[in-house]
Amino acid sequence: MSGWLALLGKALFAMVVLNEIRGAILAVPVLWTMYQAGGTLMATWLGFCSLAGIALSVVVPLYGARFAARRWGVGQAG
């Protein structure tokens, strides 16, 4: 059974890493559009909101993995 948990932990760790990469990829178009808009207040606000949403979609699973690692001893986060 511990072999399955170790495999599950490694899979969860890989998914968290892929989620981090996805967040970086999603942030690039937002930053580029802000640059193209000339840094107006509206572009900055919309960019901030978009980046905050991307950050939440990356950070929440990361903390979930850390919580799981502490609570059940699974994964390699933390």
C-alpha positions in Angstrom: 0.0 0.0 0.0 2.8 2.4 0.7 4.1 1.9 -2.8 0.8 3.2 -4.2 0.9 6.2 -1.9 4.5 7.0 -3.0 3.4 6.7 -6.6 0.4 8.9 -5.9 2.6 11.5 -4.2 5.0 11.6 -7.1 2.1 12.1 -9.5 0.6 14.9 -7.4 4.0 16.6 -7.3 4.3 16.4 -11.1 0.8 17.8 -11.5 1.7 20.8 -9.2 4.9 21.4 -11.2 2.9 21.4 -14.5 0.4 23.7 -12.9 3.2 26.2 -12.1 4.3 26.1 -15.7 0.8 26.6 -16.9 0.5 29.7 -14.7 3.7 31.2 -16.2 2.4 30.5 -19.7 -0.9 32.1 -19.0 0.7 35.2 -17.5 2.8 36.1 -20.6 -0.1 37.3 -22.8 -1.6 39.4 -20.0 1.7 41.2 -19.5 2.2 41.7 -23.2 -1.3 43.1 -23.6 -0.6 45.5 -20.8 2.6 46.6 -22.5 0.8 47.1 -25.8 -2.0 49.2 -24.2 0.6 51.6 -23.0 0.1 51.0 -19.3 -3.2 52.9 -19.0 -5.0 52.6 -15.7 -7.7 50.4 -17.1 -5.2 48.0 -18.8 -3.2 47.9 -15.5 -6.4 47.1 -13.5 -7.5 44.4 -15.9 -4.0 42.9 -16.0 -3.9 42.9 -12.3 -7.2 41.1 -12.0 -6.2 38.5 -14.7 -2.8 37.9 -13.0 -4.5 37.5 -9.6 -6.9 34.9 -11.0 -3.9 33.0 -12.6 -2.0 33.3 -9.3 -4.9 31.8 -7.3 -5.2 28.9 -9.8 -1.5 28.2 -9.2 -1.2 28.9 -5.5 -4.3 27.1 -4.2 -3.2 23.7 -5.5 0.3 24.3 -4.2 -0.9 24.9 -0.7 -3.3 21.9 -1.1 -0.3 19.7 -1.9 1.6 21.0 1.2 -1.4 20.4 3.4 -1.7 16.9 2.1 2.0 16.3 2.6 1.7 17.4 6.2 -1.6 15.8 7.0 -1.2 12.4 5.3 2.5 12.2 4.5 1.9 12.1 0.8 3.8 13.9 -2.0 7.0 15.8 -1.9 5.8 19.4 -1.5 7.0 21.6 1.3 
